[in-house]
Amino acid sequence: MADLSVQIGSLRLKNPVIAASGCFGYGLEYSHAVDIAALGGVAVKGLFLAAREGHPPQRIVETPAGMLNAIGLQGIGVHRFVAERLPELRRLGATTIVNICGTTIDEYCEVARVLSDHEGVGAIEVNISCPNIKEGGIQFGCSLTGTYDVVSAIRKVTRLPVIPKLTPNVTDVASFARTAEEAGADAISLVNTFLAMAIDVETRRPKLSNMLGGLSGPAIRPIAVRMVWECYNAVKLPILGMGGIATVEDALEFIIAGAAAVQVGTANFVDPFIWSKIIPGIDAYLDRHQIARVSDLVGRIATAAAHAEGKEHAWTET
């Protein structure tokens, strides 16, 4: 059996497969069907300082190759989370990554402080990329200065690994990865959803109450893989890659492109038992290719020149 463990700053994951924030609730909702302790990690729903209702329905629309959502970051707030959800996650043995949100830098920092005071939080994923809220979030994530200011401020108030979640809704995502690295991030996660829209042609109205939403699912995967590869070549930070992963091959594609770990989101709605396929599937692939550690596969994309010369094990230099 290969070594599937992954190191993200001070956090060690038992395997590289994480339940993505926003698609797995707080983890407990699935615990009757999934052994959440067997996952590499659980990235819980985004938390503000206070509870948030989110947008009114309609909030989710199916698309031919994915899903549009405009939930609006509904959540119970960080204080209820640490009092009601975190103790149970700890009891069940989950590796918990908490996605945090804010309308101001001060709010981000206060949420991070609260989480840092409680046992059982493995890392903080900083949501500066949700495309369907009007305040905070993506306003920071679409600005290099904003990204640096948020990440560096959070870095100063917590000992936990800080993982900014980057938006794909920019022209040069690698520059944002470099900025996050300069600001003191321990890793980056990407990509969040793509800003998108769907219209009911009979009523001529947007299908989402918020008009715009975030596109996820298989439709975005090739773009997300490209962005992971670009960032892998731009920074030395571990990358948590995501965007339309639905099979073992999808997960492996991200890892080969440069992701140290992957997050599975939309596919969980289609198949809640997908974890029992992807994790063993990665292990079987490593065994089949005689690769001792999953970390040895990260970024190991063969060059076109190597293929032309018939060198199966020649890799790009990064």
N, C-alpha and C positions, 0 to 999 in steps of 0.2 A: 504494500500500500504506500502511495506517495505521500509526501508531507504537504498537506493542504493549508497549513497555517500561514497567516499574513500579518505583518507588523505595520501598524499605522500609528506613528509616534510611539507613545507609551502603551497603546492598546494592541493587544494580540488577539486576532480573530482565529477561531479554530478552523475555519475554511473561508473561501473568498466570496460566499454568496450571502447577500444581505437583502432583507425585505425593505423595499423603498418607502420613504416617507410619503404619507398621504394615500397609500394603497394597501396598508396593513393595519389601519387603525392605530391603537396603542399596543398592538401585539396580543393583548389578552383576548380580543375578539376572535382570534384564530386558535387560541391555545387548546381548545377542546378537540381540534382536528389536526393540528400541527405541533410537533415537538419544537417549540421555539428555542429551546436550549441547543438544538442540533444545528440551527442556522449560524452562519458566521456572525450575523448581527441583526438586530431589529431597529430600523430607523423609524421612530414614532412620528405621529402627526405633528405638524408644526405648532409650536406653542408661543403665544404672546404672554405678556405679564398677566393680563386679565382674560377672562373667557370671551369668546367671540362667536357670533352666530353665523357669520358667513353670508353668502348671497341667497336670495330666495330661489325656489325652483323656477324654471328648469335649470339644473346645474350640471347635468351630464348628458352628452349626446354621442351616440355611437357613429363612427365613421367607417368607410369601407376597409380600412387597414389600421384601425386604432380607435381612439376615443378623444373627445373634447371634454374638458371639465372647467368649470368656473365655480368651484366650491367656495372660494373666498376665504380659505384658511380658517374654517370653523374649528373651534377647539375649546378645551375646558380651562385653559390657562395654566401657567406653570405651578401655581400653589396647589391647586387640586391634583395636578399630575403627581407631584412628589408625595402628597398625602394619601392618594387613593390608588394610583396605578403603579408607581415605582416600587413599593414594597412587594406587590404581587409579581412583577417582572423579576425582581431579585429572587423571590422564593422559587420561581420556575426556572431559574438559571439562565435567563436571557442575557445576551450581550447587548446592552441598550445604548443606542446612539440617539441622542435627542436633537431633533430639528428645531431651531429657534428662529423667531421672527421678531420684527420690531418696526415701529413707525419712526423711531428716532434711534440714534446711536446709544443714548442713555438707556432706552428700553432694552435693546439687545444686551447691553452690559449687565443690567439688573437681572434679566432672565438667566444669563450665564452664571452670575454670582449665586443665585438661588440653587441652581443645579449643582454647582461646585460644592455646596455645603451638604450634599446628600449622597450617601453610599449607593452604588449601583449604576451610576451614570458612567459609561465608558468613554464617550466622546461627545462633542457638540458639533452638529452640522449647522452651519450658518446659512439660513435661507435668504439670499439676496437676489433671488431669481424667479419668484412666483410671478407669472405674467398677468394674473387676473385680480390684483388688488391695486388700488389707486394711490395708496400711501405707503412709504417705506419700501422694503423688499427690493424689487427690480429697479427702483429709482437709484438705489445704491449700486446695484449689480451691473447697471449699464454705464456707470461712470468709473473710470480708473481711480480717480481721487476718492469717490465714495466707497469703492471696494477697499482701498487701502485704509481709509479712516475707520470703517467698521471692523475689519479684521484686526487691525493693530490695537484698537480699543478693547476688543474682546480678549485678545492675547494677554493684555495687561491684567485682566481681572480673574483669570482662571488658570489652573494647572492642567486642566483636561485638554486632550488633543482638540484642536480647532480645525474644522473642515468646511471651508466655504463651498456652498453649492452654486455653481456658476450657471449663468444663462447662455443659451445658444443664440439669443436674439441680439447679437452684436456682430460686427464685421470681422473682428480678429480676436477669437476667444483665447488664443495663446497669450496675448498681451495681458489679459485679465488673470490668467494663471500665473504669469510672472509677477504681477502686482500682488497677488495673494501670497506668493512665496516671499516676496520682499517684506510684506507686512507681518510675517511670522506664522503663517499657516503651517500645520503639520501634514496636511494632505488637501486635495481638492476633490469634489465630486461634481460630475457633469455627465450628461446634460439634464437640465430641467426641461419643461415642455416648451414647445414652439408656439408663439402667439398665432392664433388662428380663429376662424369664424365659420359658422354654418347658418344658412338661411332657409326658412320654410317658403318655398316658392308660391304656395297657394295663398298664404296670408301675407307674404312679403315681409315677414318679421324675422328677426334673428331667433334661432332656436334656443339660445342661451339667454337667461334673464339679464346677464351682464353684457350681452352682445358679443364680447370677445372671450375667448378661453384658451386653455393650453392643450395643444395636440400631443398625445403620447401614443405608444404602441408601435407595431412593426413598421409603419410608414416612415418613422423618423430614424430608424436604426442605422442605415448607411451614413447619414449625416453625422449622427452621434459618434459612430466609429471613427470617422474622419477627424472629428474634433478631439477625441481622446488621443489619437495619433499625433495631432498637431501639438497638443499640450505636453505629451510625453517627450517630444523632441525639444520642448521649450523650458521645462523645469525638471528639478530633481525630486520633486514631491511625489509620494504615492498618489495614484489616481483611483477614485471609485467611479467606475464607468457605468452608465445606464442609458436606456433609451430603446425600448422595443424588444428587450430580451425575452424570448419565448421558448427557446430550446437550448440544449447543451451547446450546440454549434454556435448559437448567438453569443452565449457567455464566453466561449473560447475565442471568438472573433475579437471581442473587446479586450480580453487579456493579451492576446497576441499583438493587438494594436498598442498596448501600453498600460492597460488597467491592472492595478495590483489586486483589486477586488471589483465585484459587480453588484449592482442593485437591480432587483426585479420588481416591477411595479404593476403595470396594466395587465400583464399576463396572469397575475394572481387572481384577478376577477374572473378570468376564463377557466383557470385550473388552480384551485387553492392547494392542490397537492404537487404543484410543479417542483417544489423544493426537493422532494424525494427522487426526482429525475435528474435535476441539474447537478446536484452535489455528487452523487455517485458517478454521473456521466463524466464529470471533469476528472475524477479519480481514475476511471477506466481509460480515458484518453491519455493521461500521463503514463499509466502503466503500459498501454499499447505502444507508445512512442519512447518508452524507457527514459522518461524524465523524472528525476527523483523528487523535485519540489515544484510546486505551482509557481513559486517566485522565479524559477528558471525559465518559465514560459513568457513572462511579462516583456512585452516589446519585441518579441523574437519574430518579427516579420521578415521573411526572406525577400531579398531584392530581386527585381526583374532580371538584373544582370546575372545573379547567381542561378536563377532558373534557366536562363539561356545557356549557361555553361554546365548545367546539370549538377550543380552543387546543392544538394538538398538541405544541407545544414549550414549554409552561409547566411549570416544574418546582417541586417543593416547595422551600421555603427552609429550609435546615438549617445 
